Amino acid sequence: MSLISSIQAILAGNCPFKKAKSVRVENVAIIGAGLSGLTLALALHQQSIPCTIYEARSAPLNIGGAIMLSPNALRILDLLGVYERIRYEGYDFDKLYFRSPADQPFDEYEFGGEEKYAYRGMRIYRHVLIRELSAMVTEANIPIHYDKKFVRVVSETETDVTWEFDDGHHHHRHLSRRRGRHPFQGPQVPVP
Ligand SMILES: Cc1cc2nc3c(=O)[nH]c(=O)nc-3n(C[C@H](O)[C@H](O)[C@H](O)COP(=O)(O)OP(=O)(O)OC[C@H]3O[C@@H](n4cnc5c(N)ncnc54)[C@H](O)[C@@H]3O)c2cc1C
């Protein structure tokens, strides 16, 4: 399942981690505080699923050129409350125009449009998006640990997973099975 499908499923209250009914998701470990990790964290938080982010860098990424956000991406960011925080810092557009090396019109591509897709395309600096996503993650009290570079999964069974960071620390999650009348007990799921 792609990340965008996973986030759509989570926002629809159909979290893939909850599909295994015999276990309960207590905390999800997310490796990487990039666009995906930060967005996933907000989506899990919206569904009251706790998570922790581990990022190899020492601080949020504050560089990078502009990226184009499609209506699909904007729909998700809107559901998470991010869109309203970034919309006036981006440039809205509907079409991409391609030109030949001789600078002649060559082709065009429909990227967005309010009537057809509910959102126009948006071009925005990556660091602006990272800044707002990181701020919202902090406001939601989702822990982000910087200087934590994931190295490898040390061991993994159906009920346990242990992984290692480059500082030598090992992290361990136990996946408890359902018992008695308790609806769920269980896992913390690392998401590489
Ligand atoms: C030049 C360029 C232009 C692009 N333009 C667009 C565009 O216009 N529109 C668009 O939608 N997409 C665009 N993309 C794609 C977009 O950047 C990616 O889809 C998006 O960044 C993926 O998000 P991510 O969080 O998976 O990865 P990233 O944004 O790369 O984030 C990964 C994070 O994980 C951290 N990390 C990596 N390894 C580890 C580790 N071992 N342990 C802990 N942390 C780790 C990194 O430091 C980083 O912070 C572009 C990509 C490039 C390269």
The ligand as an SDF file (V2000), in Angstrom:
LIG
                    3D

 53 58  0  0  0  0  0  0  0  0999 V2000
   14.6020   17.2430   -6.8420 C   0  0  0  0  0  0  0  0  0  0  0  0
   13.2870   16.7080   -6.3410 C   0  0  0  0  0  0  0  0  0  0  0  0
   12.1130   17.3630   -6.6700 C   0  0  0  0  0  0  0  0  0  0  0  0
   10.8870   16.8830   -6.2060 C   0  0  0  0  0  0  0  0  0  0  0  0
    9.7570   17.5620   -6.5130 N   0  0  0  0  0  0  0  0  0  0  0  0
    8.5690   17.1230   -6.0410 C   0  0  0  0  0  0  0  0  0  0  0  0
    7.3820   17.8360   -6.3170 C   0  0  0  0  0  0  0  0  0  0  0  0
    7.4040   18.8660   -6.9910 O   0  0  0  0  0  0  0  0  0  0  0  0
    6.2050   17.3690   -5.8060 N   0  0  0  0  0  0  0  0  0  0  0  0
    6.1720   16.2380   -5.0560 C   0  0  0  0  0  0  0  0  0  0  0  0
    5.0850   15.8520   -4.5990 O   0  0  0  0  0  0  0  0  0  0  0  0
    7.2900   15.5340   -4.7770 N   0  0  0  0  0  0  0  0  0  0  0  0
    8.4710   15.9460   -5.2640 C   0  0  0  0  0  0  0  0  0  0  0  0
    9.6080   15.2320   -4.9880 N   0  0  0  0  0  0  0  0  0  0  0  0
    9.4640   14.0030   -4.2450 C   0  0  0  0  0  0  0  0  0  0  0  0
    9.3670   14.2900   -2.7640 C   0  0  0  0  0  0  0  0  0  0  0  0
   10.5070   15.0190   -2.3470 O   0  0  0  0  0  0  0  0  0  0  0  0
    9.3310   12.9720   -2.0370 C   0  0  0  0  0  0  0  0  0  0  0  0
    8.2400   12.2050   -2.4920 O   0  0  0  0  0  0  0  0  0  0  0  0
    9.1770   13.1840   -0.5370 C   0  0  0  0  0  0  0  0  0  0  0  0
   10.1910   14.0200   -0.0280 O   0  0  0  0  0  0  0  0  0  0  0  0
    9.2310   11.8550    0.1240 C   0  0  0  0  0  0  0  0  0  0  0  0
    9.0600   12.0940    1.4900 O   0  0  0  0  0  0  0  0  0  0  0  0
    9.7920   11.1780    2.5290 P   0  0  0  0  0  0  0  0  0  0  0  0
    9.4040   11.6970    3.8830 O   0  0  0  0  0  0  0  0  0  0  0  0
    9.5330    9.7550    2.2210 O   0  0  0  0  0  0  0  0  0  0  0  0
   11.3420   11.3630    2.2350 O   0  0  0  0  0  0  0  0  0  0  0  0
   12.2090   12.6160    2.5730 P   0  0  0  0  0  0  0  0  0  0  0  0
   11.4730   13.8910    2.3810 O   0  0  0  0  0  0  0  0  0  0  0  0
   13.4900   12.3850    1.8390 O   0  0  0  0  0  0  0  0  0  0  0  0
   12.4770   12.4750    4.1340 O   0  0  0  0  0  0  0  0  0  0  0  0
   13.1640   11.3700    4.6630 C   0  0  0  0  0  0  0  0  0  0  0  0
   13.6060   11.7700    6.0620 C   0  0  0  0  0  0  0  0  0  0  0  0
   14.1270   10.6120    6.6960 O   0  0  0  0  0  0  0  0  0  0  0  0
   15.3650   10.9130    7.2700 C   0  0  0  0  0  0  0  0  0  0  0  0
   16.1340    9.6810    7.2590 N   0  0  0  0  0  0  0  0  0  0  0  0
   16.6790    9.0700    6.1800 C   0  0  0  0  0  0  0  0  0  0  0  0
   17.2970    7.9420    6.5700 N   0  0  0  0  0  0  0  0  0  0  0  0
   17.1100    7.8530    7.9180 C   0  0  0  0  0  0  0  0  0  0  0  0
   17.5280    6.8980    8.9020 C   0  0  0  0  0  0  0  0  0  0  0  0
   18.2670    5.8310    8.5710 N   0  0  0  0  0  0  0  0  0  0  0  0
   17.1730    7.0910   10.1890 N   0  0  0  0  0  0  0  0  0  0  0  0
   16.4360    8.1900   10.5430 C   0  0  0  0  0  0  0  0  0  0  0  0
   16.0360    9.1220    9.6610 N   0  0  0  0  0  0  0  0  0  0  0  0
   16.3670    8.9450    8.3660 C   0  0  0  0  0  0  0  0  0  0  0  0
   15.9570   11.9980    6.3760 C   0  0  0  0  0  0  0  0  0  0  0  0
   16.9450   12.7580    7.0650 O   0  0  0  0  0  0  0  0  0  0  0  0
   14.7190   12.8150    6.0330 C   0  0  0  0  0  0  0  0  0  0  0  0
   14.4550   13.8280    6.9760 O   0  0  0  0  0  0  0  0  0  0  0  0
   10.8350   15.6990   -5.4330 C   0  0  0  0  0  0  0  0  0  0  0  0
   12.0280   15.0300   -5.0980 C   0  0  0  0  0  0  0  0  0  0  0  0
   13.2420   15.5340   -5.5510 C   0  0  0  0  0  0  0  0  0  0  0  0
   14.5170   14.8160   -5.1780 C   0  0  0  0  0  0  0  0  0  0  0  0
  1  2  1  0
  2  3  1  0
  2 52  2  0
  3  4  2  0
  4  5  1  0
  4 50  1  0
  5  6  2  0
  6  7  1  0
  6 13  1  0
  7  8  2  0
  7  9  1  0
  9 10  1  0
 10 11  2  0
 10 12  1  0
 12 13  2  0
 13 14  1  0
 14 15  1  0
 14 50  1  0
 15 16  1  0
 16 17  1  0
 16 18  1  0
 18 19  1  0
 18 20  1  0
 20 21  1  0
 20 22  1  0
 22 23  1  0
 23 24  1  0
 24 25  2  0
 24 26  1  0
 24 27  1  0
 27 28  1  0
 28 29  2  0
 28 30  1  0
 28 31  1  0
 31 32  1  0
 32 33  1  0
 33 34  1  0
 33 48  1  0
 34 35  1  0
 35 36  1  0
 35 46  1  0
 36 37  1  0
 36 45  1  0
 37 38  2  0
 38 39  1  0
 39 40  1  0
 39 45  2  0
 40 41  1  0
 40 42  2  0
 42 43  1  0
 43 44  2  0
 44 45  1  0
 46 47  1  0
 46 48  1  0
 48 49  1  0
 50 51  2  0
 51 52  1  0
 52 53  1  0
M  END
$$$$
